[in-house]
């Protein structure tokens, strides 16, 4: 008999989520996503501490501290990032440039790096939507967090300009609600 297999099951669902993100539709069938799964408590604690460092920026960033507590309570963390290398090539100009210029413009550096192709960001959003829908189908509580992605980038966990994190929780009550 196995008691309380929540951690193991969160890892299993996290892996299913990575499959869902990878196979989600992408513009022109081109995949520039980077995917990861954190299950080790030490690595999640390191991520939470980095989020608390970001919170030290000031009052506007205190939500990083709140989200760090959710990371500590989670059984696993899914990371989905965009490693932008080339635009889709349709010159939609949603990024503010045409497809040739976006590759030549000086890159800005911050929590995320830019500019990036807007259609590639849409691909990221569709992949995240596919992933969280798989979690929900398996009754695993989750929440998409910008804060986790910022900390993951700062720690160099992913080579990507934009990263989102999705903590997974299997508890009697959803830890992502009633947060302070």
C-alpha positions as CSV (number, residue, x, y, z in Angstrom):
1,X,0.0,0.0,0.0
2,X,1.2,3.5,-0.8
3,X,0.0,6.4,1.4
4,X,-0.2,10.0,0.3
5,X,1.3,9.7,-3.2
6,X,0.5,13.4,-4.0
7,X,4.2,14.4,-4.8
8,X,4.6,11.4,-7.2
9,X,1.2,12.1,-8.8
10,X,2.0,15.9,-9.2
11,X,5.2,14.9,-11.0
12,X,3.2,12.5,-13.3
13,X,0.7,15.2,-14.1
14,X,3.5,17.8,-14.6
15,X,5.0,15.5,-17.2
16,X,1.6,15.2,-18.9
17,X,1.4,19.0,-18.9
18,X,4.8,19.2,-20.7
19,X,3.4,16.9,-23.4
20,X,0.3,19.1,-23.7
21,X,2.5,22.2,-24.1
22,X,4.8,20.6,-26.6
23,X,2.0,19.3,-28.8
24,X,-0.1,22.5,-28.6
25,X,-0.6,24.1,-32.0
26,X,2.1,26.6,-33.0
27,X,2.3,29.2,-35.8
28,X,3.6,27.5,-38.9
29,X,4.3,24.4,-36.9
30,X,7.5,25.9,-35.6
31,X,8.3,25.2,-31.9
32,X,10.4,27.6,-29.9
33,X,9.3,26.5,-26.5
34,X,11.5,25.4,-23.6
35,X,9.9,23.2,-21.0
36,X,10.9,22.1,-17.6
37,X,9.6,20.4,-14.4
38,X,10.8,21.0,-10.9
39,X,10.1,18.4,-8.3
40,X,13.0,18.6,-5.9
41,X,12.2,20.5,-2.7
42,X,15.6,22.1,-2.6
43,X,15.2,23.5,-6.1
44,X,11.7,24.8,-5.2
45,X,13.1,26.5,-2.1
46,X,15.9,28.1,-4.2
47,X,13.2,29.4,-6.5
48,X,11.1,30.7,-3.6
49,X,14.1,32.5,-2.1
50,X,14.8,34.2,-5.5
51,X,11.2,35.3,-5.6
52,X,11.6,36.9,-2.2
53,X,14.7,38.8,-3.4
54,X,12.6,40.3,-6.2
55,X,10.1,41.3,-3.6
56,X,12.8,43.5,-2.1
57,X,12.5,45.9,-5.0
58,X,9.7,47.6,-3.2
59,X,6.0,47.7,-2.4
60,X,4.8,47.0,-5.9
61,X,6.6,43.7,-5.9
62,X,5.3,42.2,-2.7
63,X,3.2,39.7,-4.6
64,X,6.5,37.9,-5.3
65,X,6.7,37.1,-1.6
66,X,3.1,35.8,-1.5
67,X,3.8,33.6,-4.6
68,X,7.0,32.3,-3.0
69,X,4.9,30.8,-0.2
70,X,2.8,29.0,-2.9
71,X,6.0,27.6,-4.4
72,X,7.0,26.2,-1.0
73,X,3.6,24.5,-0.6
74,X,3.5,23.1,-4.1
75,X,4.3,19.5,-5.0
76,X,5.8,20.4,-8.4
77,X,6.5,23.4,-10.7
78,X,6.0,23.3,-14.5
79,X,8.1,25.9,-16.4
80,X,7.2,26.9,-19.9
81,X,9.4,29.4,-21.7
82,X,9.8,31.0,-25.1
83,X,13.3,30.9,-26.6
84,X,12.7,33.3,-29.4
85,X,15.1,32.8,-32.3
86,X,13.1,33.8,-35.4
87,X,9.8,35.5,-36.1
88,X,7.0,33.7,-37.7
89,X,7.5,35.8,-40.9
90,X,4.2,37.3,-41.6
91,X,5.1,40.9,-40.8
92,X,2.1,41.5,-38.6
93,X,4.0,44.2,-36.7
94,X,2.3,43.5,-33.4
95,X,5.8,43.5,-31.8
96,X,6.4,47.0,-33.2
97,X,8.8,45.9,-36.0
98,X,8.7,44.0,-39.2
99,X,10.1,40.4,-39.1
100,X,13.5,41.4,-40.5
101,X,14.1,44.3,-38.1
102,X,13.1,42.5,-34.9
103,X,16.2,40.4,-35.2
104,X,18.4,43.4,-35.6
105,X,17.0,45.7,-33.0
106,X,18.9,46.1,-29.7
107,X,17.4,43.8,-27.1
108,X,16.0,45.1,-23.8
109,X,16.8,43.2,-20.7
110,X,14.5,43.0,-17.7
111,X,12.3,40.5,-16.0
112,X,11.7,39.4,-19.6
113,X,13.8,40.2,-22.7
114,X,12.4,41.8,-25.7
115,X,11.3,42.4,-28.2
116,X,9.9,39.0,-29.2
117,X,7.5,38.0,-32.0
118,X,3.9,38.5,-30.8
119,X,2.8,35.3,-32.6
120,X,5.5,33.4,-30.7
121,X,4.0,34.8,-27.5
122,X,0.6,33.6,-28.6
123,X,2.1,30.2,-29.1
124,X,3.4,30.3,-25.5
125,X,-0.1,31.3,-24.3
126,X,-1.7,28.4,-26.2
127,X,0.9,26.0,-24.8
128,X,0.2,27.2,-21.2
129,X,-3.5,26.9,-21.8
130,X,-3.1,23.3,-23.0
131,X,-0.9,22.5,-20.0
132,X,-3.2,23.9,-17.3
133,X,-6.2,22.2,-18.9
134,X,-4.5,18.9,-18.5
135,X,-3.8,19.7,-14.8
136,X,-7.5,20.6,-14.3
137,X,-8.7,17.4,-16.1
138,X,-6.7,15.5,-13.4
139,X,-8.1,17.6,-10.6
140,X,-4.7,19.1,-9.8
141,X,-4.8,22.7,-8.5
142,X,-2.6,25.1,-10.4
143,X,-2.1,28.7,-11.2
144,X,-0.1,30.4,-13.9
145,X,2.6,32.7,-12.3
146,X,4.7,35.4,-13.9
147,X,6.6,35.6,-10.7
148,X,8.0,32.1,-10.9
149,X,9.1,32.7,-14.5
150,X,11.0,35.8,-13.5
151,X,12.8,34.0,-10.7
152,X,13.6,31.0,-13.0
153,X,15.1,33.3,-15.5
154,X,17.2,35.1,-12.8
155,X,18.5,31.8,-11.6
156,X,19.3,30.7,-15.2
157,X,17.1,27.7,-15.0
158,X,15.9,28.2,-18.6
159,X,17.4,29.8,-21.7
160,X,14.3,31.8,-22.7
161,X,13.3,35.4,-23.0
162,X,9.9,34.8,-21.4
163,X,9.1,32.1,-18.8
164,X,5.9,31.3,-17.0
165,X,5.7,29.0,-14.0
166,X,2.8,26.8,-13.0
167,X,2.9,25.4,-9.4
168,X,0.9,22.2,-8.9
169,X,-0.9,21.3,-5.6
170,X,-2.8,18.3,-4.5
171,X,-4.3,19.1,-1.1
172,X,-7.7,19.1,0.6
173,X,-8.0,22.9,-0.2
174,X,-6.7,24.8,-3.2
175,X,-3.7,26.8,-1.9
176,X,-3.9,29.3,-4.7
177,X,-7.1,30.9,-3.4
178,X,-7.6,32.9,-0.2
179,X,-4.0,34.2,-0.5
180,X,-2.9,37.2,1.4
